[in-house]
């Protein structure tokens, strides 16, 4: 005989009593262990292991994707009552099942089936679309790829790399410079749509770097929509306007103090929706990957590095950027060690970029010197060098443009074009979204 399913009930209104009686009836296979008056009590009961399933109302104050993620983290699955609200929004919040209301005759079956799933994020044997009253209307799976650009502290060039990589993946500037084209006789690289996301919670600057007059934090806006389950492609596209060609930009927070507006649970949804909007999503990440909040607090606390960790976990490829000088190489070696010990799984597919390679900093053969150092101290066998082209980068910064637009024949632009080709090779060209 299957074990009895323990239930936490957080249903508002007079129907709460009927739900408790139905779940606690003899032979139901379920029992209500806690009747919660608000979200805080529900989260506390779930953290204490008081129930394996939470039955909640759609209008429970504070109920969003972050709260559902905390319930899942405590091992509690969630069944929600849609009432008069849209079932699609509740499905987007991550609930296991959505019912029409407290009087829905499928209540007992939904709670029992949900409570017998070991993993709250696993695919259920039950038909979730039937439990939600039909088609949930979610965003279809998309072939778009996500590339995270990360690097250690010290301004190694993460933002520059992210901008130029996104520009090349979007096909800005057309063909490469004539010098490389004559030498290789290569056709123009394939173009696609790209979204550049500024997820740096310490020093976001993509809006200023590209000369965008409207510096409203687009990422914070779509993160709020994702947390409420209302983020769709139209909303994402409205907050990520096209700045040039097929390149969109989702600007970051305007002040570092606004980092709590970018929770990891919302960033996960934003990046998943981005796969349906564009072919390539390039995320400029912050420099830190530690989850110190877990050591500083006994209870749940917001994580400043949550946006970076969410991007790294969602990425199909991680581009690791380090400065090509003695201090930058040392930081890069330590950063690669820290990335391997990140509190979230990071994809093994990585490209290491040595930025601003110059003989004045590392000797007469800078590419070989940097490659040998990284191979010796970090075990990196493949390094992609980007030469130091200060005049071209300064001109692009002054004009608020990419190298592909401002200085297409620059040596740095050539290196970023090669980097984009490597990314396409590693990830594979996605089917156009």
WOURJO-V274308 format. One line per field, one symbol per residue. ss: DSSP state (H for helix, E for strand, L for the rest). phi: phi as a letter, one per 40 degrees, with the letter a starting at -180 (. if undefined). burial: 1 if it has 24 or more other C-alpha atoms within 12 Angstrom, else 0. Layout:
# WOURJO-V274308
ss: ???
phi: ???
burial: ???
This chain:
# WOURJO-V274308
ss: LLLLEEEEEELLLLHHHHHHHHHLLLLLLEEEEEELLLHHHHHHHHHLLLLLEEEEELLLLLLLHHHHHHHHHLLLEEEEELLLLLHHHHHHLLLLEEELLLLLLLHHHHHHHHHLLLLLLLLLLLLHHHHLLLLLLLLLLLLLEEEEEEELLLLLLHHHHHHHHHHHHLLLLLLLLHHHHHHHLLLLLLLLLEEEEEELLLLLLHHHHLLLLLLLLHHHHHHHHHHLLLLLHHHHHHHLLEEELLEEEELLLLLHHHHHHLLHHHHHHHHHHHHHHLLEEEEEELLLLLLLHHHHLLLLLLLLLHHHHHHHHHLLEEEEEEELLHHHHHHHHHHHHHHHLLLLLLLLLEEEEEEEELHHHHLLLHHHHHHHHHHHHHLLLLEEEEELLHHHHHHHHHHLLLHHHHLLLLHHHHHHHHHHHHHHHHHLLLLLL
phi: .cccccbbbbbcgccccccccccccdgcgbaccabccaccccccccccgcacbbbbccccdgcaccccccccccgbcbbbccfcccccccccchccabbcicccccdcccccccccccbcbcccccccccccghccgccccbcdbbbcbbacchfchccdccccccccccgcggccccdccccbfcccccbacbbbbcbccbacacdcccgcccccccccccccccccgbcbcccccccbcccafbbbbbccccbcccdccbcccccdcdcccccccbcbbbbccccbbcbcccccbcbcbcbcccccccccccccabcbbbccadccccccccccccccbccbcbdccbbcbccfcaccbbhcbccccccccccccbgccbbbcbccbddccccccccgbcccccaccccccdcccccccccccccgcccdc
burial: 0001111111110001001101110001111111110110111111101111111111110011111111110111111111100111111111111111110101111111111110010000000100111001011001111111111111111111111111111111111110000000000011111111111111111111110100111111111111111111101110111011111111111100001111111111111111111111111111111110000000000111111111111111111111111101111110110110010101101111111111000100011111101100010101111111100110011001111111111111111111111111001011001
